[in-house]
Amino acid sequence: MTRQGAVHLGAEGTRFSVWAPNAREVVLALESSATVTARLDPAGDGYFSATIAGVGPGARYRYLLDGEGPFADPASRSQPEGVHGPSEVIRRLGGRRLESRSGGAGAWRGMPLASQVICELHVGTFSPAGTFAGAAEALPDLASSGYTAIELMPVGEFPGARNWGYDGVFVSAAQSSYGGPEGLASLCDTAHELGIAVILDVVYNHIGPEGSVHARYGPYFTDRYSTPWGGAINLDGPGSDGVRTHFVESACYYIGEIGVDGLRLDAVHAIVDQTASPFLGELAAAAHATARAAGRLATVVAENSSNDPRLFRSPEAGGLGLDGAWNDDFHHALRVALTGEHDRWFADFDGVGDLAEAMTEGYVLSGRRYSPVFGRHHGGTAAGGIEGDQLVVYAQNHDQIGNAGFGERLASRLPLAAQFPVAAAVLLAPFVPLRFMGEEYGETAPFHFFVSHTDPHLVEAVRRGRAEEVGAATGSTGPDPQAVETFEKSRPDRRLAGQGIHAELADWQRRLLELRALEPSLATLDARLCEAHAEAGAGVLIWLRRADRYLDADEIAVVCRLSAGDCADLAVDAGPLAGRCWEVLAGRNVAGVVGGDRIGGAAHAIGPEGPEVVVGLGAYAVLVLRGCR
């Protein structure tokens, strides 16, 4: 039974339950034409609870704590007037919605991580409406682009209407300006009808500074640790049981009632928990159990800069039981190969060579190498290697774009032609691919950091902090995060998808994902069956993908040139492609090669005559090959 929050019980009324160990008395204040109050009964362990007859969905309420307040409910499911307003009782969504999915051939059962091709999106900028309904309208386009999952940046109620979501205050209350909990639930329904899973980015490592009432109720925060974003969450100190319950119930609510199919846990490296029963393991187990009880599958993935495979190791093997993690190493190696950057976190990477290692090992920093960035050996190894469906890889995401100075996407920093090998590297790697909204067609609009705080002192603090962070990286202060135009400039323009090279990029993604689905060697997500070779001087990476032997599948080779400049020649009868005949499945900017051609072995030569078959690779060339029988 849910221990925190307001739960509508139908004819019985609504049960109000709140964890408030700091208070001796808790009084419910119902807001209507005249405020009605009711005292909640102590329920032990710092909880107060009461069932109030005649109170149903739409009722707005707050709590008085020892006569002070009123304060919104920390476990609120809806904040229709924002973070400074009252909480709202909502109707129970889970019973009706999950019953409709519980039987029949078409019932939605969720989606394993291995089947996900993820589009990360920001609800407020993704559509002109900036709402859950607006995002739902664009889902058919995403489905036609080959995406099988969307990942929403955080939607917990935040101040104002413009925010990345990481300043969320009420983690279980879907943002009111986006459409609230009903809008999010409807988005999930629409996505499931199209065969698209919905992943929700949740922030359980800190709480936004404006509008937070949590400290008035109990020991949600601790000064024993710190985070870059505010007070650290108390997950292992005195009184932490109620704090853990707060976040675990939030995760289960989104999965069990709203209908999301998975969670992405923000920055778990900032969660400090020294207990013998780690919070992350408790959270993952509860999320998985909630989905199973509904006859569905849910996935839990972490953002984790520690490169710690214990996160997704099974509990039986001493792990925490998550399903996977984001892999920044893949991004950093690819970015360095493309741009040659070596500042900030890129100092640990040398480009194509490290990208080859990421293709076959998953993590580059796996404890075997000294990291100048961390000043020590960094990361860890997994016994037996890392499964491909345990790592999510990307060429860019909200963080890598928005926190890189001026919010520039790779499509605006490099020629659009570079997006062809970028797409191949991400979509044909032996891992779970993620792309940021609009990346499939080469969106060039920036994605800036933006806020809409109402506290003028906080606004100035954010401006100063952002200017210092951006200035350290770029020498300039960057755009004003509070300005409306900063937000408006961050909107993608999906009309580009039908124009020129943008349309070619969209078709290219569809083709690559078609191959990923049809070719068993590409559908097998196992880095241990991948072989990669780097030609650093030419900026060329070649990787070979194989399926399990019992599938008797053809080997796939991918050749990517991640640099511009003069054309490079690739000797097909040498190196990793030696001694084989290869059929061309897809190509871009490769001299004399078209789909269906056969090169190497006994096939006709392309390029200069001689003992080797030589293929001319232009700037940012791509070649996808299948081994001939």
C-alpha positions in Angstrom: 0.0 0.0 0.0 1.2 3.5 -0.8 2.4 5.2 2.3 2.7 8.7 1.0 0.4 10.9 -1.0 -3.4 11.4 -1.6 -5.2 8.3 -3.0 -8.7 8.5 -4.2 -10.7 5.4 -3.0 -13.9 6.0 -4.9 -17.1 6.1 -2.8 -15.0 6.0 0.4 -13.4 9.4 -0.3 -9.7 10.0 -0.3 -7.0 8.7 1.9 -4.4 11.3 2.8 -1.1 10.0 4.1 2.1 12.1 4.7 5.4 11.5 6.2 6.1 14.3 8.6 8.5 13.2 11.4 9.4 16.8 12.1 5.8 17.6 13.2 3.8 16.7 16.3 0.4 17.5 14.6 -0.6 17.5 10.9 -3.8 19.1 9.8 -5.2 18.8 6.3 -6.4 22.0 4.8 -8.9 21.5 1.9 -9.2 24.6 -0.3 -12.6 25.4 -1.7 -14.9 28.4 -1.3 -14.1 28.0 2.4 -11.1 26.2 3.8 -12.0 23.0 5.5 -9.5 21.4 7.9 -9.2 17.9 9.3 -6.6 16.5 11.7 -4.6 13.5 10.5 -4.0 10.6 12.8 -0.5 9.5 13.8 0.3 6.2 12.0 3.7 5.4 13.4 7.2 5.9 11.9 6.5 9.6 11.4 3.4 9.0 9.2 0.1 10.7 9.6 -3.0 9.5 7.8 -6.8 9.9 7.5 -9.5 9.0 5.0 -11.8 11.9 4.3 -15.3 11.1 3.0 -16.7 13.3 0.2 -13.3 14.3 -1.2 -12.6 13.4 -4.7 -10.5 14.2 -7.8 -9.9 17.9 -8.3 -9.8 18.7 -4.6 -6.9 21.0 -3.7 -5.2 20.7 -0.4 -2.2 21.5 1.7 -1.0 20.6 5.2 -0.5 22.6 8.4 2.4 21.4 10.4 2.1 22.3 14.1 0.0 25.3 13.0 2.5 26.5 10.5 2.0 26.6 6.7 0.0 25.6 4.8 2.5 23.6 2.7 2.0 21.5 -0.4 2.3 17.7 -0.2 5.9 16.5 -0.9 4.3 13.4 -2.5 1.9 15.4 -4.6 0.6 13.8 -7.8 -0.5 17.1 -9.2 0.4 20.8 -8.8 -2.1 22.6 -11.1 -0.9 26.0 -9.9 2.8 25.3 -9.9 5.3 24.7 -7.2 4.0 27.4 -5.0 0.4 26.3 -5.2 -1.7 23.6 -3.5 -1.6 19.9 -4.3 -4.5 18.2 -6.1 -6.2 14.9 -5.7 -6.3 13.0 -9.0 -8.3 10.1 -10.1 -6.6 6.7 -10.0 -5.3 6.0 -13.5 -3.8 2.6 -13.0 -6.9 0.4 -12.5 -8.7 1.4 -15.7 -5.7 1.7 -17.8 -3.8 -1.4 -16.8 -6.9 -3.5 -17.0 -7.4 -2.5 -20.6 -3.8 -3.8 -21.3 -4.0 -7.0 -19.2 -5.4 -9.3 -21.8 -5.8 -10.0 -25.5 -3.3 -10.4 -28.3 -2.8 -6.7 -28.6 -2.1 -6.0 -25.0 1.0 -3.8 -24.4 3.7 -5.7 -22.4 6.5 -3.3 -22.4 9.8 -3.5 -24.2 13.2 -4.9 -23.3 16.2 -2.6 -23.5 17.7 -4.7 -26.4 14.7 -3.7 -28.6 14.8 0.0 -27.8 16.0 2.6 -30.3 15.6 5.7 -28.2 14.7 9.3 -29.1 15.5 11.6 -26.1 13.2 14.6 -26.1 12.3 17.7 -24.1 8.5 18.0 -23.9 8.5 21.8 -23.7 10.5 22.4 -26.9 9.7 19.2 -28.9 6.4 20.5 -30.3 5.0 24.0 -30.9 2.5 23.3 -28.2 5.2 22.3 -25.7 2.8 19.7 -24.1 2.4 16.0 -23.7 -0.4 16.2 -26.3 1.9 18.0 -28.7 4.5 15.3 -28.3 1.9 12.6 -28.9 1.0 14.2 -32.2 4.6 13.8 -33.4 4.9 10.1 -32.4 3.9 8.7 -35.9 6.8 10.7 -37.4 9.2 9.2 -34.8 7.8 5.7 -35.4 8.4 6.1 -39.2 12.0 7.2 -38.4 12.6 3.8 -36.8 12.4 4.8 -33.1 10.9 2.3 -30.8 11.2 4.3 -27.6 11.0 7.9 -26.4 12.9 9.1 -23.4 11.3 12.2 -21.8 13.6 14.6 -20.0 12.3 15.1 -16.4 8.7 16.2 -16.0 8.4 16.5 -12.2 6.7 19.9 -11.4 9.3 22.7 -11.7 9.1 26.5 -11.3 7.4 28.3 -14.2 7.0 26.7 -17.7 10.6 26.7 -19.0 13.1 24.3 -17.5 15.1 21.3 -18.5 13.3 19.5 -15.6 16.3 18.9 -13.4 15.1 21.7 -11.1 12.0 19.6 -10.4 10.5 20.0 -6.9 7.5 17.6 -6.8 9.0 14.5 -8.4 5.7 12.6 -8.7 3.6 15.5 -10.1 3.9 15.6 -13.9 4.4 19.2 -15.0 1.1 21.1 -15.0 2.1 23.3 -18.0 2.8 20.1 -20.0 -0.7 18.7 -19.3 -0.2 17.1 -15.8 -0.6 13.4 -15.0 -3.6 12.9 -17.3 -1.5 14.3 -20.2 1.4 12.1 -19.4 -0.8 9.0 -19.1 -2.4 9.8 -22.5 1.0 10.2 -24.1 1.9 6.7 -22.9 -1.3 5.3 -24.3 -0.7 6.9 -27.7 2.9 5.7 -27.7 1.9 2.1 -26.9 -0.7 2.0 -29.7 2.2 2.8 -32.0 4.5 0.2 -30.5 6.7 2.9 -28.8 7.9 2.5 -25.2 8.0 5.5 -22.9 11.1 6.0 -20.7 11.0 8.8 -18.1 14.1 10.6 -16.8 13.7 11.0 -13.1 15.8 13.1 -10.7 16.2 11.4 -7.3 19.6 12.8 -6.4 18.5 16.3 -5.5 15.4 18.6 -5.3 15.0 21.9 -7.0 15.6 25.0 -4.8 12.4 27.0 -5.6 9.2 25.9 -4.0 10.7 23.0 -2.0 8.8 22.2 1.2 10.5 19.0 2.0 12.7 20.2 4.9 9.6 21.4 6.8 8.3 17.8 6.8 11.3 15.6 7.6 15.1 14.9 7.1 15.0 14.8 3.3 18.5 16.4 3.1 21.8 15.8 4.7 24.9 18.0 5.2 27.2 15.0 5.4 27.4 15.0 1.6 27.1 17.6 -1.1 26.0 17.9 -4.8 26.6 20.5 -7.4 22.9 21.3 -7.5 21.9 21.8 -3.9 21.4 19.8 -0.7 22.2 16.1 -0.9 19.4 13.6 -0.4 19.5 11.7 2.9 19.4 8.1 1.8 21.5 6.5 4.5 21.3 8.7 7.6 18.8 8.9 10.5 15.3 9.2 9.2 16.2 8.0 5.7 13.6 5.2 5.6 10.9 7.7 4.8 13.0 9.5 2.3 13.7 6.2 0.4 10.0 5.4 0.5 9.3 8.8 -1.0 11.4 8.1 -4.1 10.6 4.4 -4.5 6.9 5.1 -4.4 7.4 7.8 -7.0 9.1 5.3 -9.4 6.4 2.7 -8.8 3.6 5.3 -9.4 5.0 6.3 -12.8 5.3 2.6 -13.9 2.1 1.2 -12.2 -0.3 4.0 -12.7 0.9 6.4 -15.4 2.1 3.6 -17.5 5.7 4.5 -18.3 7.9 1.6 -19.5 11.2 2.5 -17.8 13.2 5.0 -15.9 16.4 6.7 -16.5 17.9 7.7 -13.2 19.8 11.0 -13.3 23.4 11.2 -12.0 23.4 8.3 -9.6 27.1 8.9 -9.0 25.8 11.9 -6.9 23.7 9.6 -4.7 25.7 8.6 -1.6 24.4 5.5 0.2 26.6 3.6 2.6 23.9 1.2 3.8 24.1 -2.6 3.4 20.9 -2.5 1.3 21.6 0.2 -1.4 18.8 2.5 -2.3 19.4 1.9 -6.1 18.9 -1.8 -5.7 15.8 -1.3 -3.7 14.4 1.1 -6.3 15.2 -1.2 -9.2 13.6 -4.2 -7.5 10.5 -2.3 -6.7 10.2 -0.9 -10.2 10.6 -4.4 -11.7 8.1 -5.9 -9.3 5.5 -3.2 -10.0 5.7 -3.9 -13.7 5.5 -7.7 -13.2 2.4 -7.3 -11.1 0.8 -5.5 -14.1 1.9 -8.1 -16.5 4.5 -5.8 -18.1 8.2 -5.3 -18.4 10.0 -2.2 -17.1 13.6 -1.2 -17.5 15.8 0.9 -15.2 18.9 2.6 -16.6 21.3 4.9 -14.8 23.4 7.9 -15.7 26.6 7.0 -14.0 30.0 8.7 -14.6 31.7 6.1 -12.4 31.7 3.4 -15.1 30.6 0.9 -12.5 29.3 -2.4 -13.9 28.0 -3.4 -10.5 25.0 -1.2 -11.3 23.7 -3.7 -13.8 25.1 -6.8 -12.4 22.4 -9.1 -10.9 21.8 -9.1 -7.2 22.8 -12.7 -7.1 26.2 -11.7 -8.4 26.6 -8.9 -6.0 25.1 -6.2 -8.2 22.3 -3.7 -7.9 20.0 -5.2 -10.5 19.5 -2.3 -12.8 19.1 -3.0 -16.5 21.8 -0.8 -17.9 23.6 2.6 -17.9 24.4 5.5 -20.2 27.9 5.2 -21.7 29.7 8.6 -21.9 32.9 6.9 -22.9 31.4 6.0 -26.3 30.3 9.6 -26.8 33.6 11.1 -25.8 35.6 8.8 -28.1 33.3 9.5 -31.0 33.4 13.3 -30.3 37.2 13.4 -30.2 37.4 11.3 -33.4 35.1 13.9 -35.1 36.4 17.1 -33.7 39.9 16.5 -32.2 38.8 18.2 -29.0 40.9 17.5 -25.9 39.7 19.9 -23.3 37.6 19.1 -20.3 36.4 15.5 -20.1 37.7 14.8 -23.6 41.3 14.8 -22.3 41.1 11.1 -21.6 40.4 10.1 -25.2 42.4 9.9 -28.4 39.6 9.5 -31.0 39.3 6.6 -33.4 41.4 4.2 -31.4 39.4 4.6 -28.3 36.2 4.4 -30.3 37.3 1.0 -31.5 37.8 0.0 -27.9 34.4 1.3 -26.9 32.8 -0.8 -29.7 34.3 -4.0 -28.4 34.6 -3.4 -24.6 31.9 -0.9 -23.8 33.8 1.3 -21.4 37.2 2.8 -22.4 37.9 3.8 -18.8 37.4 0.5 -17.1 40.0 0.7 -14.4 42.9 -0.3 -16.5 44.0 3.2 -17.6 45.1 6.4 -15.7 42.6 9.2 -16.3 44.0 12.8 -16.4 40.5 14.1 -15.9 39.9 12.1 -12.7 43.5 12.1 -11.6 43.5 8.3 -11.0 42.6 5.0 -12.6 38.9 5.2 -13.3 36.0 2.8 -13.9 35.6 -0.9 -13.4 35.5 -4.1 -15.4 32.8 -6.7 -15.5 33.6 -10.4 -15.2 32.8 -12.0 -18.6 32.4 -8.6 -20.3 29.5 -6.3 -20.6 26.4 -7.3 -22.5 25.5 -5.0 -25.4 22.0 -4.3 -24.0 23.5 -3.0 -20.8 24.9 0.2 -22.3 23.1 3.0 -24.0 25.3 4.9 -26.5 24.9 8.2 -28.3 26.7 10.9 -30.3 24.9 13.6 -28.3 22.2 14.1 -25.7 20.7 17.0 -23.8 23.7 17.2 -21.5 26.4 17.0 -24.1 24.6 19.6 -26.3 23.2 22.0 -23.7 26.2 22.0 -21.4 28.8 22.5 -24.2 28.9 26.3 -24.1 26.4 27.6 -26.6 24.1 24.6 -26.9 25.5 23.6 -30.3 24.6 20.3 -31.9 27.2 18.4 -33.9 25.1 19.2 -37.0 25.9 22.9 -36.6 29.6 22.3 -35.6 30.4 20.0 -38.5 29.3 19.6 -42.1 25.9 17.8 -42.3 27.7 15.1 -44.2 29.4 14.1 -41.0 26.0 13.0 -39.6 26.0 9.9 -42.0 29.0 8.2 -40.3 27.8 9.5 -36.9 24.4 7.7 -37.4 26.2 4.5 -38.5 28.5 4.5 -35.5 25.5 4.9 -33.0 22.9 2.8 -34.8 25.1 -0.1 -35.9 27.1 -0.4 -32.7 26.5 -3.5 -30.6 24.6 -1.5 -28.0 21.3 0.3 -27.3 21.2 3.5 -29.5 19.9 6.9 -28.3 19.6 10.0 -30.4 18.5 13.5 -29.3 15.3 14.9 -30.8 15.8 16.0 -34.4 19.2 14.2 -34.8 17.7 11.7 -37.2 17.4 14.5 -39.8 20.3 16.7 -38.8 18.6 19.3 -36.7 20.8 22.4 -36.4 18.8 24.4 -33.8 20.7 24.8 -30.6 19.5 23.3 -27.3 20.3 25.8 -24.6 20.0 25.6 -20.9 16.9 27.5 -19.8 14.9 28.3 -16.7 11.9 30.4 -15.6 12.4 30.9 -11.9 10.4 33.5 -10.1 12.8 34.2 -7.3 15.0 37.1 -8.5 17.9 36.1 -6.3 17.8 32.6 -7.6 17.6 33.9 -11.2 20.8 35.9 -10.7 22.5 33.0 -9.0 21.7 30.8 -12.0 22.9 33.4 -14.4 26.2 33.8 -12.5 26.8 30.0 -12.2 26.0 29.4 -15.8 28.2 32.3 -17.0 31.1 30.9 -14.9 30.6 27.3 -16.2 30.2 28.4 -19.9 32.9 31.0 -19.6 35.4 28.4 -18.4 34.8 26.4 -21.5 34.3 29.0 -24.1 35.5 32.4 -22.8 32.1 33.9 -23.2 29.0 34.0 -20.8 26.6 32.4 -23.3 22.9 33.1 -23.6 20.7 34.2 -20.6 19.1 31.1 -19.2 16.1 33.1 -17.9 15.3 34.8 -21.3 12.3 33.5 -23.2 14.3 33.8 -26.5 16.9 31.3 -25.1 14.0 28.8 -24.7 12.4 29.6 -28.1 15.7 29.2 -30.0 15.9 25.6 -28.6 12.9 24.4 -30.5 13.7 21.9 -33.3 12.1 22.5 -36.7 10.7 19.1 -37.9 9.9 20.7 -41.3 13.6 20.3 -42.1 13.1 16.5 -42.3 11.7 16.9 -45.8 14.3 19.1 -47.2 17.5 18.3 -49.1 20.3 16.6 -47.2 18.1 16.6 -44.1 15.7 14.3 -45.9 18.7 12.1 -47.0 19.7 11.8 -43.4 16.2 10.8 -42.3 16.2 8.1 -45.1 19.7 7.0 -44.0 18.5 6.4 -40.4 15.6 4.4 -41.7 17.9 2.3 -43.9 20.3 1.6 -41.1 17.6 0.7 -38.7 16.0 -1.6 -41.3 19.4 -3.4 -41.6 19.6 -3.5 -37.8 16.2 -5.3 -37.7 16.8 -7.6 -40.6 20.4 -8.7 -40.2 20.9 -11.1 -37.2 24.5 -9.9 -36.8 23.4 -6.4 -36.3 20.4 -7.4 -34.1 22.8 -9.3 -31.7 23.8 -6.9 -29.0 27.0 -8.5 -27.8 30.2 -6.5 -27.9 32.2 -9.7 -27.4 31.1 -10.7 -30.9 32.3 -7.4 -32.3 35.8 -6.8 -33.8 37.0 -3.3 -34.4 40.0 -1.8 -36.2 41.1 1.8 -36.3 43.1 3.5 -39.1 43.9 6.6 -37.0 45.8 8.4 -39.8 42.9 8.3 -42.1 40.2 8.7 -39.4 38.7 5.4 -40.4 37.0 2.9 -38.2 36.1 -0.6 -39.3 34.0 -2.9 -37.2 32.7 -6.3 -37.8 29.5 -7.6 -36.3 28.7 -11.3 -35.8 25.7 -13.2 -34.5 25.8 -16.3 -32.3 27.0 -19.3 -34.2 23.8 -21.2 -34.0 22.1 -18.4 -36.1 24.3 -19.2 -39.1 24.1 -15.5 -40.0 26.2 -13.4 -42.4 28.9 -11.2 -40.9 28.4 -7.5 -41.3 31.2 -5.0 -41.7 30.8 -1.2 -41.2 33.4 1.2 -42.5 33.2 4.8 -41.3 35.5 7.7 -42.2 35.1 10.2 -39.4 37.1 13.0 -40.9 37.0 15.4 -43.9 39.9 16.4 -46.1 41.4 14.5 -49.0 40.0 11.1 -50.0 41.5 8.0 -48.4 41.9 4.6 -50.1 40.7 1.5 -48.3 42.4 -1.8 -49.4 39.5 -4.2 -49.1 41.7 -7.3 -49.6 43.8 -6.2 -46.6 43.3 -5.9 -42.9 40.0 -6.9 -41.3 38.2 -7.3 -44.6 40.9 -9.6 -46.1 40.1 -12.8 -48.0 36.4 -12.2 -48.2 33.8 -11.2 -50.8 31.6 -8.4 -49.5 28.2 -7.3 -50.7 27.4 -3.6 -50.4 24.2 -3.0 -48.3 24.5 0.8 -48.0 27.1 3.4 -48.8 27.7 7.1 -48.7 30.5 9.1 -50.5 32.3 6.0 -51.5 33.8 6.2 -55.0 32.3 3.7 -57.5 30.2 1.8 -55.1 26.5 1.3 -55.2 24.1 -0.9 -53.2 24.3 -4.5 -54.3 27.9 -4.3 -55.6 30.3 -7.0 -54.6 33.8 -6.1 -53.7 36.9 -8.1 -52.6 37.6 -11.7 -53.1 36.5 -12.9 -56.6 34.3 -9.9 -57.1 35.0 -7.2 -59.6 37.6 -4.6 -58.6 36.7 -1.0 -57.8 39.5 1.4 -58.2 43.0 0.8 -59.5 43.8 -2.6 -61.0 46.1 -4.8 -59.0 46.2 -7.5 -56.4 44.1 -5.5 -54.0 40.6 -4.1 -54.4 40.8 -0.5 -53.4 37.8 1.7 -52.5 38.0 5.5 -52.4 36.6 6.9 -49.2 35.5 10.5 -49.4 35.1 12.8 -46.5 32.8 11.3 -43.9 32.2 8.2 -46.0 30.3 5.2 -44.8 30.1 1.6 -46.2 28.0 -1.2 -44.8 28.9 -4.6 -46.1 27.6 -8.1 -45.7 29.9 -11.1 -46.1 29.1 -13.1 -49.3 28.4 -16.8 -49.0 
